[in-house]
Amino acid sequence: MPKVLDTNVIIRYLLNDDVKKADKVESLLKSKDKLILTDVVVSEAVWVLSSYYEVPKRQIKEWLSSLLILKNVKANKSLLLGALEYYGRLSVDWIDAYLISFVLESNLKEIYSYDQDLDKVKLVTRKEP
């Protein structure tokens, strides 16, 4: 039966600030256990890493992408990897990157928003209500 990963487990592993815990998480990630990584946990991890630990966007993208590509991790992989790509490459916040990826993954073209950062992606048309 699959098990859900919480943000604090991901953070301990990525930061390796508690070696004992990080080693246990690494063993779990290398196991054959089916693990679920939710969109909310990824979002919280981005927020904690960027705001509290001040980890650069490109490092966050690399770290979280490396977790998402693990075969035993079940997640909304395409959407989250796309969001991480936009987050790491563009000057947009995580939620904007997630929304851009969601729109594109859903084969949509438009998003209602007052946030002009969304105009940075030409494949998405931002409209104001």
N, CA, C and O atoms as CSV, one atom per row, in Angstrom:
chain,resi,resn,atom,element,x,y,z
A,1,MET,N,N,0.838,-1.180,0.000
A,1,MET,CA,C,0.000,0.000,0.000
A,1,MET,C,C,0.890,1.253,0.000
A,1,MET,O,O,1.823,1.349,0.798
A,2,PRO,N,N,0.606,2.202,-0.883
A,2,PRO,CA,C,1.412,3.438,-0.949
A,2,PRO,C,C,1.341,4.252,0.343
A,2,PRO,O,O,0.381,4.168,1.109
A,3,LYS,N,N,2.373,5.027,0.549
A,3,LYS,CA,C,2.446,5.896,1.723
A,3,LYS,C,C,2.742,7.317,1.266
A,3,LYS,O,O,3.475,7.532,0.301
A,4,VAL,N,N,2.162,8.286,1.973
A,4,VAL,CA,C,2.295,9.694,1.608
A,4,VAL,C,C,3.514,10.295,2.302
A,4,VAL,O,O,3.766,10.035,3.479
A,5,LEU,N,N,4.258,11.094,1.561
A,5,LEU,CA,C,5.407,11.826,2.112
A,5,LEU,C,C,4.956,13.212,2.570
A,5,LEU,O,O,4.238,13.900,1.844
A,6,ASP,N,N,5.367,13.621,3.752
A,6,ASP,CA,C,5.065,14.958,4.258
A,6,ASP,C,C,6.237,15.886,3.949
A,6,ASP,O,O,7.356,15.437,3.700
A,7,THR,N,N,5.962,17.168,3.971
A,7,THR,CA,C,6.970,18.167,3.633
A,7,THR,C,C,8.196,18.083,4.531
A,7,THR,O,O,9.322,18.181,4.043
A,8,ASN,N,N,7.999,17.901,5.838
A,8,ASN,CA,C,9.147,17.908,6.743
A,8,ASN,C,C,10.127,16.778,6.433
A,8,ASN,O,O,11.330,16.930,6.647
A,9,VAL,N,N,9.635,15.665,5.940
A,9,VAL,CA,C,10.504,14.550,5.551
A,9,VAL,C,C,11.341,14.953,4.334
A,9,VAL,O,O,12.542,14.688,4.278
A,10,ILE,N,N,10.693,15.592,3.370
A,10,ILE,CA,C,11.376,16.052,2.156
A,10,ILE,C,C,12.444,17.092,2.510
A,10,ILE,O,O,13.563,17.039,1.998
A,11,ILE,N,N,12.097,18.026,3.378
A,11,ILE,CA,C,13.028,19.097,3.763
A,11,ILE,C,C,14.255,18.526,4.470
A,11,ILE,O,O,15.378,18.924,4.163
A,12,ARG,N,N,14.062,17.600,5.411
A,12,ARG,CA,C,15.203,17.006,6.120
A,12,ARG,C,C,16.131,16.312,5.143
A,12,ARG,O,O,17.353,16.414,5.256
A,13,TYR,N,N,15.547,15.604,4.177
A,13,TYR,CA,C,16.360,14.892,3.184
A,13,TYR,C,C,17.138,15.874,2.298
A,13,TYR,O,O,18.345,15.722,2.106
A,14,LEU,N,N,16.447,16.869,1.770
A,14,LEU,CA,C,17.090,17.791,0.836
A,14,LEU,C,C,18.161,18.643,1.501
A,14,LEU,O,O,19.217,18.879,0.914
A,15,LEU,N,N,17.905,19.099,2.702
A,15,LEU,CA,C,18.877,19.957,3.392
A,15,LEU,C,C,19.976,19.162,4.088
A,15,LEU,O,O,21.061,19.684,4.344
A,16,ASN,N,N,19.692,17.902,4.393
A,16,ASN,CA,C,20.655,17.045,5.096
A,16,ASN,C,C,21.152,17.728,6.380
A,16,ASN,O,O,22.321,17.604,6.745
A,17,ASP,N,N,20.256,18.440,7.048
A,17,ASP,CA,C,20.624,19.158,8.268
A,17,ASP,C,C,20.482,18.304,9.524
A,17,ASP,O,O,20.909,18.705,10.607
A,18,ASP,N,N,19.894,17.154,9.378
A,18,ASP,CA,C,19.841,16.148,10.431
A,18,ASP,C,C,20.213,14.848,9.725
A,18,ASP,O,O,19.363,14.180,9.136
A,19,VAL,N,N,21.478,14.506,9.794
A,19,VAL,CA,C,22.017,13.404,8.988
A,19,VAL,C,C,21.282,12.091,9.250
A,19,VAL,O,O,21.025,11.333,8.315
A,20,LYS,N,N,20.945,11.815,10.500
A,20,LYS,CA,C,20.249,10.577,10.826
A,20,LYS,C,C,18.896,10.507,10.113
A,20,LYS,O,O,18.544,9.481,9.532
A,21,LYS,N,N,18.145,11.607,10.165
A,21,LYS,CA,C,16.846,11.632,9.489
A,21,LYS,C,C,17.023,11.605,7.971
A,21,LYS,O,O,16.294,10.898,7.275
A,22,ALA,N,N,17.970,12.357,7.466
A,22,ALA,CA,C,18.201,12.400,6.022
A,22,ALA,C,C,18.569,11.009,5.500
A,22,ALA,O,O,18.110,10.610,4.430
A,23,ASP,N,N,19.380,10.282,6.236
A,23,ASP,CA,C,19.762,8.923,5.832
A,23,ASP,C,C,18.552,7.988,5.804
A,23,ASP,O,O,18.428,7.156,4.906
A,24,LYS,N,N,17.663,8.129,6.790
A,24,LYS,CA,C,16.458,7.292,6.816
A,24,LYS,C,C,15.551,7.603,5.634
A,24,LYS,O,O,14.981,6.697,5.025
A,25,VAL,N,N,15.421,8.876,5.314
A,25,VAL,CA,C,14.593,9.260,4.169
A,25,VAL,C,C,15.227,8.747,2.876
A,25,VAL,O,O,14.525,8.266,1.986
A,26,GLU,N,N,16.539,8.847,2.772
A,26,GLU,CA,C,17.220,8.339,1.579
A,26,GLU,C,C,16.964,6.844,1.412
A,26,GLU,O,O,16.719,6.376,0.300
A,27,SER,N,N,17.018,6.100,2.503
A,27,SER,CA,C,16.731,4.657,2.439
A,27,SER,C,C,15.299,4.412,1.979
A,27,SER,O,O,15.037,3.510,1.184
A,28,LEU,N,N,14.382,5.219,2.485
A,28,LEU,CA,C,12.984,5.100,2.088
A,28,LEU,C,C,12.824,5.375,0.595
A,28,LEU,O,O,12.119,4.648,-0.105
A,29,LEU,N,N,13.479,6.421,0.117
A,29,LEU,CA,C,13.378,6.782,-1.299
A,29,LEU,C,C,14.003,5.720,-2.205
A,29,LEU,O,O,13.579,5.558,-3.350
A,30,LYS,N,N,14.988,5.011,-1.713
A,30,LYS,CA,C,15.648,3.962,-2.495
A,30,LYS,C,C,14.947,2.615,-2.369
A,30,LYS,O,O,15.280,1.664,-3.075
A,31,SER,N,N,13.982,2.542,-1.473
A,31,SER,CA,C,13.264,1.287,-1.255
A,31,SER,C,C,12.278,1.039,-2.396
A,31,SER,O,O,12.145,1.849,-3.314
A,32,LYS,N,N,11.607,-0.076,-2.315
A,32,LYS,CA,C,10.588,-0.398,-3.311
A,32,LYS,C,C,9.210,0.063,-2.868
A,32,LYS,O,O,8.222,-0.176,-3.562
A,33,ASP,N,N,9.136,0.724,-1.714
A,33,ASP,CA,C,7.863,1.246,-1.231
A,33,ASP,C,C,7.301,2.257,-2.215
A,33,ASP,O,O,8.039,3.086,-2.748
A,34,LYS,N,N,6.011,2.191,-2.454
A,34,LYS,CA,C,5.334,3.185,-3.287
A,34,LYS,C,C,5.073,4.413,-2.428
A,34,LYS,O,O,4.466,4.316,-1.361
A,35,LEU,N,N,5.533,5.567,-2.897
A,35,LEU,CA,C,5.441,6.806,-2.131
A,35,LEU,C,C,4.642,7.835,-2.913
A,35,LEU,O,O,4.791,7.952,-4.129
A,36,ILE,N,N,3.804,8.570,-2.223
A,36,ILE,CA,C,2.983,9.595,-2.863
A,36,ILE,C,C,3.491,10.966,-2.451
A,36,ILE,O,O,3.681,11.252,-1.269
A,37,LEU,N,N,3.703,11.800,-3.446
A,37,LEU,CA,C,4.144,13.177,-3.229
A,37,LEU,C,C,3.064,14.084,-3.816
A,37,LEU,O,O,2.917,14.181,-5.035
A,38,THR,N,N,2.315,14.744,-2.942
A,38,THR,CA,C,1.184,15.554,-3.405
A,38,THR,C,C,1.632,16.930,-3.882
A,38,THR,O,O,2.721,17.397,-3.548
A,39,ASP,N,N,0.776,17.564,-4.666
A,39,ASP,CA,C,1.045,18.918,-5.147
A,39,ASP,C,C,1.208,19.883,-3.982
A,39,ASP,O,O,2.047,20.783,-4.030
A,40,VAL,N,N,0.413,19.701,-2.941
A,40,VAL,CA,C,0.473,20.597,-1.780
A,40,VAL,C,C,1.809,20.448,-1.058
A,40,VAL,O,O,2.386,21.447,-0.628
A,41,VAL,N,N,2.302,19.245,-0.919
A,41,VAL,CA,C,3.590,19.018,-0.262
A,41,VAL,C,C,4.720,19.642,-1.080
A,41,VAL,O,O,5.621,20.266,-0.518
A,42,VAL,N,N,4.678,19.479,-2.390
A,42,VAL,CA,C,5.700,20.102,-3.237
A,42,VAL,C,C,5.622,21.627,-3.090
A,42,VAL,O,O,6.651,22.294,-2.979
A,43,SER,N,N,4.420,22.168,-3.091
A,43,SER,CA,C,4.244,23.617,-2.945
A,43,SER,C,C,4.770,24.112,-1.604
A,43,SER,O,O,5.437,25.144,-1.537
A,44,GLU,N,N,4.471,23.382,-0.548
A,44,GLU,CA,C,4.980,23.781,0.768
A,44,GLU,C,C,6.503,23.675,0.817
A,44,GLU,O,O,7.165,24.522,1.416
A,45,ALA,N,N,7.056,22.645,0.193
A,45,ALA,CA,C,8.509,22.491,0.160
A,45,ALA,C,C,9.163,23.668,-0.568
A,45,ALA,O,O,10.176,24.200,-0.115
A,46,VAL,N,N,8.581,24.067,-1.690
A,46,VAL,CA,C,9.109,25.234,-2.417
A,46,VAL,C,C,9.080,26.452,-1.509
A,46,VAL,O,O,10.059,27.192,-1.424
A,47,TRP,N,N,7.968,26.658,-0.838
A,47,TRP,CA,C,7.818,27.830,0.032
A,47,TRP,C,C,8.827,27.807,1.183
A,47,TRP,O,O,9.486,28.813,1.444
A,48,VAL,N,N,8.952,26.679,1.865
A,48,VAL,CA,C,9.875,26.567,3.005
A,48,VAL,C,C,11.321,26.752,2.540
A,48,VAL,O,O,12.084,27.494,3.158
A,49,LEU,N,N,11.689,26.087,1.465
A,49,LEU,CA,C,13.067,26.185,0.976
A,49,LEU,C,C,13.413,27.596,0.515
A,49,LEU,O,O,14.516,28.080,0.769
A,50,SER,N,N,12.479,28.255,-0.158
A,50,SER,CA,C,12.771,29.587,-0.696
A,50,SER,C,C,12.674,30.679,0.362
A,50,SER,O,O,13.516,31.577,0.401
A,51,SER,N,N,11.667,30.615,1.214
A,51,SER,CA,C,11.461,31.718,2.162
A,51,SER,C,C,12.255,31.542,3.456
A,51,SER,O,O,12.926,32.474,3.899
A,52,TYR,N,N,12.189,30.381,4.051
A,52,TYR,CA,C,12.852,30.182,5.342
A,52,TYR,C,C,14.351,29.893,5.179
A,52,TYR,O,O,15.180,30.460,5.891
A,53,TYR,N,N,14.685,29.010,4.239
A,53,TYR,CA,C,16.086,28.612,4.067
A,53,TYR,C,C,16.807,29.393,2.971
A,53,TYR,O,O,18.021,29.261,2.813
A,54,GLU,N,N,16.070,30.201,2.217
A,54,GLU,CA,C,16.628,31.050,1.155
A,54,GLU,C,C,17.458,30.266,0.131
A,54,GLU,O,O,18.509,30.719,-0.322
A,55,VAL,N,N,16.960,29.091,-0.216
A,55,VAL,CA,C,17.600,28.264,-1.237
A,55,VAL,C,C,17.276,28.878,-2.600
A,55,VAL,O,O,16.122,29.220,-2.854
A,56,PRO,N,N,18.265,29.024,-3.479
A,56,PRO,CA,C,18.011,29.589,-4.809
A,56,PRO,C,C,17.013,28.739,-5.614
A,56,PRO,O,O,16.939,27.521,-5.450
A,57,LYS,N,N,16.262,29.405,-6.474
A,57,LYS,CA,C,15.232,28.739,-7.273
A,57,LYS,C,C,15.782,27.567,-8.083
A,57,LYS,O,O,15.165,26.504,-8.139
A,58,ARG,N,N,16.927,27.759,-8.701
A,58,ARG,CA,C,17.484,26.684,-9.538
A,58,ARG,C,C,17.810,25.443,-8.704
A,58,ARG,O,O,17.641,24.317,-9.174
A,59,GLN,N,N,18.275,25.646,-7.471
A,59,GLN,CA,C,18.568,24.505,-6.601
A,59,GLN,C,C,17.275,23.799,-6.186
A,59,GLN,O,O,17.212,22.570,-6.155
A,60,ILE,N,N,16.256,24.580,-5.871
A,60,ILE,CA,C,14.957,23.995,-5.524
A,60,ILE,C,C,14.447,23.160,-6.697
A,60,ILE,O,O,13.983,22.035,-6.514
A,61,LYS,N,N,14.537,23.715,-7.892
A,61,LYS,CA,C,14.102,23.000,-9.101
A,61,LYS,C,C,14.847,21.673,-9.231
A,61,LYS,O,O,14.228,20.635,-9.463
A,62,GLU,N,N,16.156,21.700,-9.085
A,62,GLU,CA,C,16.957,20.475,-9.221
A,62,GLU,C,C,16.595,19.451,-8.157
A,62,GLU,O,O,16.387,18.277,-8.462
A,63,TRP,N,N,16.520,19.900,-6.906
A,63,TRP,CA,C,16.230,18.973,-5.809
A,63,TRP,C,C,14.871,18.306,-5.978
A,63,TRP,O,O,14.763,17.081,-5.918
A,64,LEU,N,N,13.844,19.105,-6.187
A,64,LEU,CA,C,12.495,18.541,-6.253
A,64,LEU,C,C,12.287,17.736,-7.530
A,64,LEU,O,O,11.569,16.736,-7.518
A,65,SER,N,N,12.899,18.152,-8.620
A,65,SER,CA,C,12.818,17.366,-9.852
A,65,SER,C,C,13.432,15.986,-9.658
A,65,SER,O,O,12.908,14.990,-10.157
A,66,SER,N,N,14.541,15.933,-8.932
A,66,SER,CA,C,15.197,14.641,-8.704
A,66,SER,C,C,14.311,13.692,-7.893
A,66,SER,O,O,14.408,12.475,-8.046
A,67,LEU,N,N,13.453,14.238,-7.036
A,67,LEU,CA,C,12.516,13.382,-6.296
A,67,LEU,C,C,11.368,12.929,-7.188
A,67,LEU,O,O,10.938,11.777,-7.125
A,68,LEU,N,N,10.882,13.832,-8.010
A,68,LEU,CA,C,9.729,13.518,-8.853
A,68,LEU,C,C,10.026,12.466,-9.908
A,68,LEU,O,O,9.114,11.766,-10.348
A,69,ILE,N,N,11.266,12.338,-10.320
A,69,ILE,CA,C,11.571,11.360,-11.369
A,69,ILE,C,C,11.819,9.951,-10.824
A,69,ILE,O,O,12.002,9.010,-11.595
A,70,LEU,N,N,11.824,9.808,-9.507
A,70,LEU,CA,C,11.999,8.477,-8.927
A,70,LEU,C,C,10.816,7.585,-9.317
A,70,LEU,O,O,9.665,8.017,-9.273
A,71,LYS,N,N,11.105,6.361,-9.692
A,71,LYS,CA,C,10.062,5.449,-10.167
A,71,LYS,C,C,9.053,5.085,-9.088
A,71,LYS,O,O,7.881,4.861,-9.392
A,72,ASN,N,N,9.483,5.023,-7.842
A,72,ASN,CA,C,8.569,4.618,-6.777
A,72,ASN,C,C,7.763,5.794,-6.210
A,72,ASN,O,O,6.959,5.612,-5.295
A,73,VAL,N,N,7.976,6.988,-6.748
A,73,VAL,CA,C,7.230,8.164,-6.295
A,73,VAL,C,C,6.076,8.417,-7.252
A,73,VAL,O,O,6.265,8.609,-8.453
A,74,LYS,N,N,4.879,8.413,-6.686
A,74,LYS,CA,C,3.684,8.724,-7.462
A,74,LYS,C,C,3.337,10.185,-7.194
A,74,LYS,O,O,3.211,10.612,-6.046
A,75,ALA,N,N,3.186,10.938,-8.278
A,75,ALA,CA,C,2.880,12.364,-8.169
A,75,ALA,C,C,2.284,12.829,-9.486
A,75,ALA,O,O,2.255,12.091,-10.471
A,76,ASN,N,N,1.821,14.034,-9.483
A,76,ASN,CA,C,1.339,14.692,-10.683
A,76,ASN,C,C,2.590,15.163,-11.436
A,76,ASN,O,O,2.820,16.361,-11.597
A,77,LYS,N,N,3.385,14.200,-11.888
A,77,LYS,CA,C,4.759,14.459,-12.340
A,77,LYS,C,C,4.864,15.466,-13.468
A,77,LYS,O,O,5.654,16.406,-13.377
A,78,SER,N,N,4.109,15.301,-14.504
A,78,SER,CA,C,4.225,16.184,-15.653
A,78,SER,C,C,3.902,17.632,-15.271
A,78,SER,O,O,4.620,18.557,-15.648
A,79,LEU,N,N,2.828,17.811,-14.528
A,79,LEU,CA,C,2.431,19.147,-14.092
A,79,LEU,C,C,3.482,19.766,-13.182
A,79,LEU,O,O,3.862,20.922,-13.371
A,80,LEU,N,N,3.958,19.006,-12.196
A,80,LEU,CA,C,4.922,19.536,-11.233
A,80,LEU,C,C,6.289,19.778,-11.866
A,80,LEU,O,O,6.938,20.780,-11.564
A,81,LEU,N,N,6.731,18.878,-12.735
A,81,LEU,CA,C,8.013,19.100,-13.418
A,81,LEU,C,C,7.944,20.323,-14.326
A,81,LEU,O,O,8.905,21.086,-14.425
A,82,GLY,N,N,6.807,20.504,-14.987
A,82,GLY,CA,C,6.619,21.704,-15.794
A,82,GLY,C,C,6.651,22.963,-14.948
A,82,GLY,O,O,7.288,23.951,-15.313
A,83,ALA,N,N,5.966,22.923,-13.822
A,83,ALA,CA,C,5.954,24.072,-12.915
A,83,ALA,C,C,7.352,24.371,-12.390
A,83,ALA,O,O,7.745,25.534,-12.296
A,84,LEU,N,N,8.099,23.335,-12.051
A,84,LEU,CA,C,9.470,23.539,-11.585
A,84,LEU,C,C,10.350,24.132,-12.677
A,84,LEU,O,O,11.239,24.935,-12.397
A,85,GLU,N,N,10.102,23.737,-13.911
A,85,GLU,CA,C,10.863,24.296,-15.031
A,85,GLU,C,C,10.600,25.794,-15.156
A,85,GLU,O,O,11.540,26.580,-15.269
A,86,TYR,N,N,9.334,26.192,-15.137
A,86,TYR,CA,C,9.005,27.621,-15.224
A,86,TYR,C,C,9.519,28.379,-14.003
A,86,TYR,O,O,10.025,29.495,-14.126
A,87,TYR,N,N,9.388,27.781,-12.844
A,87,TYR,CA,C,9.847,28.414,-11.605
A,87,TYR,C,C,11.351,28.662,-11.631
A,87,TYR,O,O,11.813,29.726,-11.220
A,88,GLY,N,N,12.105,27.696,-12.107
A,88,GLY,CA,C,13.554,27.825,-12.139
A,88,GLY,C,C,14.066,28.733,-13.242
A,88,GLY,O,O,15.136,29.330,-13.119
A,89,ARG,N,N,13.303,28.836,-14.318
A,89,ARG,CA,C,13.768,29.557,-15.496
A,89,ARG,C,C,13.261,30.992,-15.577
A,89,ARG,O,O,13.965,31.869,-16.077
A,90,LEU,N,N,12.060,31.236,-15.095
A,90,LEU,CA,C,11.455,32.561,-15.233
A,90,LEU,C,C,11.467,33.316,-13.908
A,90,LEU,O,O,11.695,32.744,-12.842
A,91,SER,N,N,11.222,34.580,-14.009
A,91,SER,CA,C,11.107,35.412,-12.811
A,91,SER,C,C,9.644,35.432,-12.364
A,91,SER,O,O,8.980,36.469,-12.389
A,92,VAL,N,N,9.166,34.257,-11.954
A,92,VAL,CA,C,7.799,34.127,-11.451
A,92,VAL,C,C,7.828,33.359,-10.149
A,92,VAL,O,O,8.759,32.599,-9.883
A,93,ASP,N,N,6.799,33.563,-9.334
A,93,ASP,CA,C,6.737,32.807,-8.081
A,93,ASP,C,C,6.185,31.406,-8.358
A,93,ASP,O,O,5.764,31.094,-9.472
A,94,TRP,N,N,6.199,30.578,-7.322
A,94,TRP,CA,C,5.818,29.181,-7.485
A,94,TRP,C,C,4.377,29.022,-7.969
A,94,TRP,O,O,4.111,28.235,-8.877
A,95,ILE,N,N,3.464,29.752,-7.377
A,95,ILE,CA,C,2.061,29.589,-7.745
A,95,ILE,C,C,1.833,29.978,-9.201
A,95,ILE,O,O,1.084,29.307,-9.911
A,96,ASP,N,N,2.469,31.050,-9.650
A,96,ASP,CA,C,2.359,31.427,-11.064
A,96,ASP,C,C,2.912,30.316,-11.957
A,96,ASP,O,O,2.306,29.971,-12.972
A,97,ALA,N,N,4.047,29.765,-11.583
A,97,ALA,CA,C,4.647,28.675,-12.356
A,97,ALA,C,C,3.716,27.467,-12.390
A,97,ALA,O,O,3.564,26.822,-13.428
A,98,TYR,N,N,3.099,27.167,-11.263
A,98,TYR,CA,C,2.161,26.046,-11.184
A,98,TYR,C,C,0.951,26.299,-12.084
A,98,TYR,O,O,0.526,25.412,-12.824
A,99,LEU,N,N,0.400,27.512,-12.018
A,99,LEU,CA,C,-0.756,27.846,-12.848
A,99,LEU,C,C,-0.425,27.781,-14.338
A,99,LEU,O,O,-1.228,27.288,-15.130
A,100,ILE,N,N,0.736,28.270,-14.718
A,100,ILE,CA,C,1.167,28.194,-16.118
A,100,ILE,C,C,1.223,26.735,-16.559
A,100,ILE,O,O,0.705,26.380,-17.618
A,101,SER,N,N,1.846,25.905,-15.752
A,101,SER,CA,C,1.960,24.492,-16.079
A,101,SER,C,C,0.578,23.834,-16.132
A,101,SER,O,O,0.314,23.013,-17.010
A,102,PHE,N,N,-0.294,24.192,-15.203
A,102,PHE,CA,C,-1.648,23.628,-15.178
A,102,PHE,C,C,-2.397,23.980,-16.462
A,102,PHE,O,O,-3.014,23.114,-17.083
A,103,VAL,N,N,-2.342,25.249,-16.856
A,103,VAL,CA,C,-3.025,25.692,-18.074
A,103,VAL,C,C,-2.509,24.910,-19.284
A,103,VAL,O,O,-3.296,24.416,-20.092
A,104,LEU,N,N,-1.201,24.801,-19.401
A,104,LEU,CA,C,-0.618,24.112,-20.551
A,104,LEU,C,C,-0.904,22.605,-20.524
A,104,LEU,O,O,-1.214,22.015,-21.559
A,105,GLU,N,N,-0.802,21.991,-19.354
A,105,GLU,CA,C,-1.083,20.556,-19.223
A,105,GLU,C,C,-2.537,20.237,-19.541
A,105,GLU,O,O,-2.853,19.146,-20.015
A,106,SER,N,N,-3.411,21.186,-19.279
A,106,SER,CA,C,-4.845,20.998,-19.499
A,106,SER,C,C,-5.270,21.386,-20.917
A,106,SER,O,O,-6.457,21.388,-21.240
A,107,ASN,N,N,-4.284,21.714,-21.757
A,107,ASN,CA,C,-4.548,22.150,-23.131
A,107,ASN,C,C,-5.477,23.362,-23.177
A,107,ASN,O,O,-6.321,23.492,-24.064
A,108,LEU,N,N,-5.298,24.228,-22.212
A,108,LEU,CA,C,-6.029,25.486,-22.181
A,108,LEU,C,C,-5.102,26.578,-22.694
A,108,LEU,O,O,-3.910,26.342,-22.892
A,109,LYS,N,N,-5.629,27.732,-22.902
A,109,LYS,CA,C,-4.806,28.827,-23.428
A,109,LYS,C,C,-4.876,30.089,-22.576
A,109,LYS,O,O,-3.965,30.917,-22.615
A,110,GLU,N,N,-5.951,30.240,-21.807
A,110,GLU,CA,C,-6.183,31.508,-21.116
A,110,GLU,C,C,-6.297,31.330,-19.611
A,110,GLU,O,O,-6.699,30.285,-19.100
A,111,ILE,N,N,-5.924,32.401,-18.934
A,111,ILE,CA,C,-6.062,32.436,-17.485
A,111,ILE,C,C,-6.519,33.835,-17.084
A,111,ILE,O,O,-5.999,34.829,-17.591
A,112,TYR,N,N,-7.471,33.912,-16.195
A,112,TYR,CA,C,-7.893,35.206,-15.668
A,112,TYR,C,C,-7.004,35.564,-14.490
A,112,TYR,O,O,-6.895,34.816,-13.519
A,113,SER,N,N,-6.378,36.711,-14.596
A,113,SER,CA,C,-5.469,37.145,-13.539
A,113,SER,C,C,-5.129,38.619,-13.718
A,113,SER,O,O,-5.159,39.144,-14.831
A,114,TYR,N,N,-4.810,39.270,-12.621
A,114,TYR,CA,C,-4.277,40.630,-12.667
A,114,TYR,C,C,-2.752,40.612,-12.588
A,114,TYR,O,O,-2.112,41.660,-12.667
A,115,ASP,N,N,-2.174,39.426,-12.432
A,115,ASP,CA,C,-0.731,39.272,-12.263
A,115,ASP,C,C,-0.023,39.312,-13.616
A,115,ASP,O,O,-0.123,38.373,-14.405
A,116,GLN,N,N,0.679,40.386,-13.872
A,116,GLN,CA,C,1.344,40.564,-15.163
A,116,GLN,C,C,2.559,39.647,-15.339
A,116,GLN,O,O,3.067,39.514,-16.452
A,117,ASP,N,N,3.026,39.020,-14.274
A,117,ASP,CA,C,4.118,38.048,-14.414
A,117,ASP,C,C,3.719,36.903,-15.352
A,117,ASP,O,O,4.571,36.294,-15.999
A,118,LEU,N,N,2.429,36.622,-15.414
A,118,LEU,CA,C,1.958,35.545,-16.290
A,118,LEU,C,C,2.151,35.878,-17.766
A,118,LEU,O,O,2.121,34.983,-18.611
A,119,ASP,N,N,2.347,37.143,-18.082
A,119,ASP,CA,C,2.582,37.554,-19.469
A,119,ASP,C,C,3.954,37.106,-19.978
A,119,ASP,O,O,4.227,37.208,-21.174
A,120,LYS,N,N,4.815,36.617,-19.094
A,120,LYS,CA,C,6.153,36.176,-19.474
A,120,LYS,C,C,6.145,34.881,-20.283
A,120,LYS,O,O,7.143,34.521,-20.907
A,121,VAL,N,N,5.013,34.191,-20.265
A,121,VAL,CA,C,4.892,32.941,-21.017
A,121,VAL,C,C,3.929,33.187,-22.169
A,121,VAL,O,O,2.732,33.388,-21.962
A,122,LYS,N,N,4.453,33.168,-23.358
A,122,LYS,CA,C,3.655,33.518,-24.535
A,122,LYS,C,C,2.636,32.438,-24.909
A,122,LYS,O,O,1.710,32.711,-25.673
A,123,LEU,N,N,2.788,31.236,-24.393
A,123,LEU,CA,C,1.834,30.174,-24.690
A,123,LEU,C,C,0.545,30.317,-23.890
A,123,LEU,O,O,-0.442,29.635,-24.169
A,124,VAL,N,N,0.551,31.197,-22.901
A,124,VAL,CA,C,-0.606,31.435,-22.054
A,124,VAL,C,C,-1.049,32.881,-22.240
A,124,VAL,O,O,-0.228,33.798,-22.218
A,125,THR,N,N,-2.336,33.075,-22.421
A,125,THR,CA,C,-2.879,34.422,-22.541
A,125,THR,C,C,-3.538,34.810,-21.221
A,125,THR,O,O,-4.466,34.150,-20.755
A,126,ARG,N,N,-3.045,35.881,-20.637
A,126,ARG,CA,C,-3.630,36.399,-19.398
A,126,ARG,C,C,-4.725,37.387,-19.770
A,126,ARG,O,O,-4.528,38.272,-20.602
A,127,LYS,N,N,-5.872,37.221,-19.145
A,127,LYS,CA,C,-6.979,38.150,-19.353
A,127,LYS,C,C,-7.420,38.667,-17.993
A,127,LYS,O,O,-7.369,37.956,-16.990
A,128,GLU,N,N,-7.845,39.900,-17.984
A,128,GLU,CA,C,-8.402,40.459,-16.763
A,128,GLU,C,C,-9.921,40.344,-16.828
A,128,GLU,O,O,-10.520,40.574,-17.879
A,129,PRO,N,N,-10.538,39.990,-15.712
A,129,PRO,CA,C,-12.008,39.863,-15.705
A,129,PRO,C,C,-12.683,41.198,-15.996
A,129,PRO,O,O,-13.911,41.275,-16.028
